[in-house]
């Protein structure tokens, strides 16, 4: 495993460098810059004021020179300042990342547990497969924003059991604010996990070693969880890792519906507000989380199935 880590970390670093370079030029070539926006928003500013602003922020330099200066500052640990939020970038990024990781981690964990349970039920009891397929189809068909609105109407407005959205205040319990957004994301993700788990477990339950375990008198529950699931979990881990990384930035819709601060909304606001530094660092942070999640899945796969390491 140490060899895999040693091989993958340079690849991750190179990917981040190439991604930052591509994103820097893509963002830098977008129409408008902070100086132009300031000139439009404040009619008292003159062209000379805009030129001084461009010189102050280095916007009069070539894109590659600005990128090298930004990358050098980043390597020194200087993340810079967010023009949109008027705060240091670190003070904006870390709370948003923490909020999204809690939301996505809880949702993916709940969806994986429910999906594997439904998939195991369909594999052990084939008569329940149509029910599991119906639940999975429903989860994939219902739009997340619509499900979130329904949950708000039912549990927040109608019954008053849970808050409609937002974030907890200092000293206030945080779990009630997580229930509805976690349920919204988990229901959609559970559908894919249930189908993959059902297919993988069904294939494993027809393997010769399962027949041998049954011949030794092992119970169906022990066969499923002790023998079939570890082998079936190998492809599921890849799906979990990819989903966890994608949801860090893809939770924008859920965060918007429930007015919850997070990385998805932060990245969207930074791009729309032409906050280049914040947008680029948020993008790199999301990419880093995605690649680390994939690396963790690869290591877990090799731990569950040592034959992968041999191949």
Buried (B, 14 or more C-beta within 10 A) or exposed (E): EEEBEEEBEEEBEEBBEEBBBEBBEEBBEEEEBBBBBBBEEEEEBEEEBBBBBBEEBEBBBEBEEBBEEBBEEBEEEEBBBBBBBEEEBBEBBEBBBEBBBBBBBBBBBBBBEBBBBBBBBBBBEEEBBEEBBEBBEEBBEBEBEEBBBEBBEEBBEEEEEBBBBEBEEEEEEEEEBBBBBBBBBBBBBBBBBBBBBBBBBBEBBEEEEBEEBBEEEBEBEEBBEEBBBEBBBBBBBBBBBBBBBBBBBBBBBBBBBBBBBBBBBBBBBBBEBBBBBBBBBBBBBBBBBBBBBBBBBBBBBBEBBEEEEEE
